[in-house]
């Protein structure tokens, strides 16, 4: 099972919380909006990705599973 973290760029308000909680995957542009290194989440970062998605104040992060 592969997990993916996706950003709804319209909903995102650029607060940068995802980059703070998941720096291995998410970086910020100059305005604080997320730049994803990859959308695939390794198993060892799954708990951090879930925390980042749950903590997003704009609900702009979505964690999905694909077979």
C-alpha positions in Angstrom: 0.0 0.0 0.0 1.4 3.4 -1.0 0.4 6.6 0.8 0.3 10.0 -0.9 0.1 13.4 0.6 -1.6 15.9 -1.6 -2.0 19.7 -1.2 -5.2 21.6 -2.2 -3.4 24.7 -3.5 -6.6 26.7 -3.6 -7.5 25.9 0.1 -3.9 26.4 1.3 -3.3 29.7 3.2 0.5 29.3 3.3 1.0 29.1 7.1 3.8 26.6 6.8 2.8 24.2 9.5 3.1 21.3 7.1 6.8 22.2 6.5 7.4 22.4 10.2 5.8 19.0 10.9 7.1 17.2 7.9 10.4 18.8 6.8 11.7 15.7 5.1 8.9 16.0 2.4 7.6 19.6 2.5 9.6 22.8 2.0 8.2 26.3 1.7 8.3 28.8 -1.1 9.0 32.5 -0.3 5.3 33.1 0.6 5.1 30.1 3.0 3.2 27.8 0.5 4.3 24.1 0.4 6.7 22.7 -2.1 6.5 18.9 -2.0 9.7 16.9 -2.7 7.4 14.0 -3.5 3.8 13.0 -2.8 4.7 9.5 -1.8 5.1 9.0 1.9 7.6 6.4 3.1 6.3 4.1 5.8 8.7 5.6 8.4 7.1 9.1 7.9 3.5 8.0 7.8 2.8 9.1 11.4 4.3 12.5 10.8 2.3 12.9 7.5 -0.9 12.0 9.4 -0.1 14.6 12.0 0.6 17.2 9.4 -2.7 16.5 7.6 -4.6 16.6 10.8 -3.0 19.9 12.0 -3.5 21.8 8.7 -5.6 24.9 9.7 -7.0 25.2 6.2 -7.6 21.4 5.8 -5.6 21.7 2.6 -3.6 18.4 3.1 -5.0 15.1 2.3 -3.4 11.7 2.9 -4.6 8.9 0.6 -3.8 5.2 0.1 -3.4 3.5 -3.2 -2.8 -0.2 -3.8 
